[in-house]
Every structure is written in C-alpha cells, then in structure tokens.
Amino acid sequence: MEVSKLHHLGDYESPAAGGNGKTVKIELYAGELEGTPAAHSEIQDLVWFGPRDDAALLAPSLRDVIFPDLRLRGLIAPASY
C-alpha cells in the first residue's frame, strides 16, 4: 500500500485506551491510499467507521479529542449519533 499527497492535520495528546493512566501522543496525517490497507506492527485490526456507527467503540483519543477537533475545523462531517 502506498500513500500520496500526505499532509499534516494536527498533533494530539489524550489518555490511552484501557484506563491505565498512560497518555498517547498522536501526529495525524491525511493522504490518498493506493492499494488495500492492512494491519501491522502493534495494530491488530483495521475497521471502517462511519458517522452512524457507535462512538462508544472508538478509542478515547478519537472520540473525545481528534474527531471533535476535525468537526470543529470542518474537516469531517458533524456527528450523527
């Protein structure tokens, strides 16, 4: 899989999933995918998540920090849940 037209969306910090008191730091980029995405390294599974899917299934960093910021900036559609 290749990624082209990569651009930086932001830097984020959030509590890690699992409530273990750890923090994750995320450098978020967007780009165009060529090929089929596949999980590797510490990523076990990839899933597609849409605006009507259950937000409770998301990691706290996505649900509470990243998606609200991207919505506020008009980069993704408003939540429909």
C-alpha positions in Angstrom: 0.0 0.0 0.0 1.3 3.5 -0.9 0.2 6.9 0.4 0.4 10.0 -1.6 -0.5 13.7 -1.1 0.3 13.4 2.6 -0.5 16.5 4.7 -0.4 17.1 8.5 -3.7 17.6 10.2 -2.5 18.1 13.8 -0.8 16.9 16.9 -2.9 15.5 19.7 -2.5 14.1 23.2 -5.1 12.0 25.0 -5.5 9.4 27.7 -4.7 5.9 26.3 -7.5 3.4 25.8 -7.8 0.9 28.7 -7.7 3.5 31.5 -4.2 2.5 32.6 -3.2 6.1 33.3 -1.0 6.4 30.2 -1.1 9.1 27.6 -0.8 8.7 23.8 0.7 11.4 21.5 -0.6 11.3 18.0 0.7 13.0 14.9 -2.3 12.9 12.5 -1.8 13.0 8.7 -4.2 12.6 5.8 -3.4 11.3 2.3 -4.7 9.2 -0.6 -4.3 5.5 -0.3 -3.3 3.3 -3.2 -3.9 -0.4 -2.6 -5.5 -2.2 0.3 -4.8 -1.1 3.9 -3.5 -3.9 6.2 -2.9 -4.1 10.0 0.8 -4.5 11.0 3.1 -3.9 14.0 1.1 -3.1 17.1 -2.1 -2.6 15.1 -4.1 -5.9 15.3 -7.2 -5.0 13.3 -8.5 -2.3 10.9 -12.1 -1.4 10.7 -14.1 1.2 8.7 -16.0 3.6 11.0 -18.8 5.7 9.7 -20.8 8.7 11.1 -23.7 6.4 12.1 -21.5 3.8 13.9 -21.4 3.6 17.8 -18.9 6.2 19.0 -18.5 4.2 22.3 -16.4 1.7 20.3 -13.8 4.3 19.5 -10.6 4.9 21.4 -10.9 7.9 23.7 -8.4 9.8 21.6 -10.6 9.6 18.6 -13.9 10.0 20.3 -13.1 12.8 22.7 -10.2 14.7 21.1 -9.5 14.1 17.4 -13.0 13.8 15.9 -14.4 16.8 17.8 -11.4 18.9 16.6 -11.8 17.8 13.0 -15.5 18.5 13.1 -14.9 22.0 14.6 -12.4 22.7 11.8 -14.9 21.5 9.1 -12.6 18.6 8.1 -15.2 15.9 8.7 -19.0 15.9 8.8 -20.9 16.6 12.1 -21.7 13.5 14.2 -25.0 11.8 13.5 -25.2 9.8 16.8 
